[in-house]
Amino acid sequence: MIDYVNVLVLGGSVFVGKHLVDQLVEAGHEVAVLNRGVTPTELPKGVTRLVADRTDLGQLRAAMAGRDWDAVFDVSGFVMAAGGSDIDGLLDLLDGHVGSYVYTSSIMAYDQSRVGVFPWTEDLPTNADGPTGYGGFKAMSEAAMLSRHAENGFPASVVRPAAIYGPDNNIFDMETPMFLRLLQGRPILVPHGGLVVGSYGHVDDLCAAMINISRHPAAAGEVFNITGESLDVNRYIAVLADVVGAEPNIVAVPDERLAELAAPDAVPLYGHLFKVRHHAMLSIEKAQRRVGYTYRDAHSGHRHTYDWFCQQGWDRLDGSLVDPMWKASWDFEAEAAFAESIRRG
């Protein structure tokens, strides 16, 4: 195990980055955060903010010149997918100046044609969609890092989470509207018989795993799936219903009505993870065996999240939320209207 002090987080403004910074600070590390400085986020006391746009290599060079880091955690991948980025340029800046580099990838980095084939292990083919898509960009970034490790020992490790939940979740079509549907007795529209399987991992477990991986020299050049339990939609709803203490009002969506919800202009009427294209299960055996990965169960993880949700006053939320990055949200009136149309037949 490697001990370190000087740490850089690329991202660090929201959700995963925020929780990662908090854990690093709590552990006593000297932490710097590099991002565009656009998202209004108050960093913990003592954290240094470096301002640079990941899509501008000149800005990165100016912000990072002359600095060495014991560990770098890269959690800002979506900005790159949206605007393009010079991955090799970033690695050039860090090469020889970093003791460990941990890249937060995604389940979307896998070849998505394997949906429904269980489980997904780290040796399976990756997404070949190219740099314009989220998963394709993640896969290309991974390949560049792992190739450099093979060439000169660049200390890169990759983590692939699936569905990440927890306090501060900035994807607003996951547990937040589910808690509200349950609290308010609203219909919960369930497609595909509720049999779509997903892997759900708590944000703090992911952050702890990344820190742990960064301290394992043998983890360099390796990819690790990092998530928690795999649940089908029916079980997922049952877990959250038990946490909230409510009886779910489930409305099954007939298969023949699914085409209406697939239109480009259709209003999303349930979480994106309920869709069959996300029917996948990650194996975490490698992370458990190689780096001692552990995780909390789905019930305790969502209980922790629900407690935070109530502390924010969101149990009394009037209206929907829209995250600025993914544009995910909900429309309870549209959901109720569609549920009523199903009941009428």
KAJOSUL-V590115 format. One record per backbone hydrogen bond with DSSP energy under -1.0 kcal/mol. CO is the residue of the C=O (numbers start at 1). NH is the residue of the N-H. E is the energy in kcal/mol with one decimal. If there is no record, write none. Layout:
[[CO,NH,E] [CO,NH,E]]
This chain:
[[5,30,-2.2] [6,70,-2.1] [6,71,-1.4] [7,32,-2.3] [8,73,-2.6] [9,34,-2.7] [10,75,-2.5] [14,17,-1.5] [15,19,-2.8] [16,20,-2.5] [17,21,-2.5] [18,22,-2.2] [19,23,-2.2] [20,24,-2.4] [21,25,-2.7] [22,26,-2.4] [23,27,-1.6] [24,29,-2.1] [25,28,-1.7] [30,7,-3.0] [31,48,-2.2] [32,9,-2.7] [33,50,-3.7] [34,11,-2.4] [35,52,-2.2] [39,41,-1.3] [44,47,-2.0] [48,33,-3.3] [50,35,-1.9] [53,56,-2.3] [56,60,-2.0] [57,61,-2.7] [58,62,-2.2] [59,63,-2.1] [60,64,-2.3] [61,65,-1.6] [64,67,-1.7] [69,99,-1.7] [71,8,-2.3] [72,102,-2.7] [73,10,-3.1] [74,104,-2.6] [77,81,-1.7] [78,82,-2.1] [79,83,-2.1] [80,84,-2.9] [85,87,-1.1] [86,90,-2.0] [87,91,-2.5] [88,92,-2.3] [89,93,-1.8] [90,94,-1.6] [91,95,-2.7] [94,97,-3.1] [97,69,-3.0] [100,72,-2.7] [101,157,-2.7] [102,74,-2.9] [103,159,-2.7] [106,109,-1.9] [107,110,-1.6] [109,127,-3.2] [111,114,-1.6] [112,115,-1.3] [114,117,-2.4] [120,283,-2.6] [121,124,-2.0] [125,111,-2.1] [130,133,-1.2] [133,137,-2.6] [134,138,-2.2] [135,139,-2.4] [136,140,-2.3] [137,141,-2.4] [138,142,-2.6] [139,143,-2.4] [140,144,-2.0] [141,145,-2.0] [142,146,-2.9] [143,147,-2.4] [144,148,-1.8] [145,149,-2.0] [146,150,-2.2] [147,151,-1.9] [148,152,-2.8] [148,154,-1.0] [149,153,-2.3] [154,156,-2.3] [155,101,-2.8] [156,221,-4.3] [157,103,-2.9] [158,224,-2.6] [159,105,-3.2] [160,226,-1.6] [161,107,-1.7] [163,201,-3.0] [165,203,-2.4] [166,169,-1.6] [174,178,-1.2] [175,179,-2.8] [176,180,-1.7] [177,181,-2.8] [178,182,-2.2] [179,183,-2.6] [180,184,-2.5] [181,186,-1.9] [188,251,-2.5] [190,253,-2.7] [191,194,-2.3] [192,195,-1.7] [194,234,-2.1] [196,233,-1.4] [197,280,-1.9] [198,231,-2.7] [199,163,-2.2] [201,165,-2.1] [202,206,-1.8] [203,207,-2.3] [204,208,-2.3] [205,209,-2.1] [206,210,-2.3] [207,211,-2.2] [208,212,-2.3] [209,213,-2.8] [210,214,-2.1] [213,216,-1.7] [215,2,-2.3] [216,219,-2.0] [217,220,-1.5] [219,222,-1.8] [222,158,-2.4] [224,160,-2.8] [229,200,-2.8] [231,198,-2.5] [232,236,-2.7] [233,237,-2.6] [234,238,-2.0] [235,239,-2.5] [236,240,-2.2] [237,241,-2.6] [238,242,-2.0] [239,243,-2.0] [240,244,-2.4] [241,245,-2.3] [241,246,-2.0] [248,250,-1.1] [249,188,-3.0] [251,190,-2.4] [254,257,-1.8] [255,258,-1.3] [263,266,-1.9] [271,274,-2.1] [272,275,-1.3] [275,278,-2.0] [276,279,-1.8] [278,280,-1.5] [279,116,-2.1] [281,120,-3.3] [284,288,-2.2] [285,289,-2.4] [286,290,-3.2] [287,291,-1.7] [287,293,-1.9] [297,301,-2.4] [298,302,-2.2] [299,303,-2.1] [300,304,-2.2] [301,305,-1.8] [302,306,-2.6] [303,307,-2.3] [304,308,-1.7] [305,309,-2.5] [306,310,-2.5] [307,311,-2.0] [308,312,-1.7] [309,314,-1.9] [310,313,-1.5] [313,316,-1.6] [314,317,-1.7] [323,327,-1.5] [328,323,-1.4] [331,335,-2.1] [332,336,-2.4] [333,337,-2.1] [334,338,-2.3] [335,339,-2.6] [336,340,-2.2] [337,341,-1.9] [338,342,-1.7] [339,343,-2.2] [340,344,-2.2]]
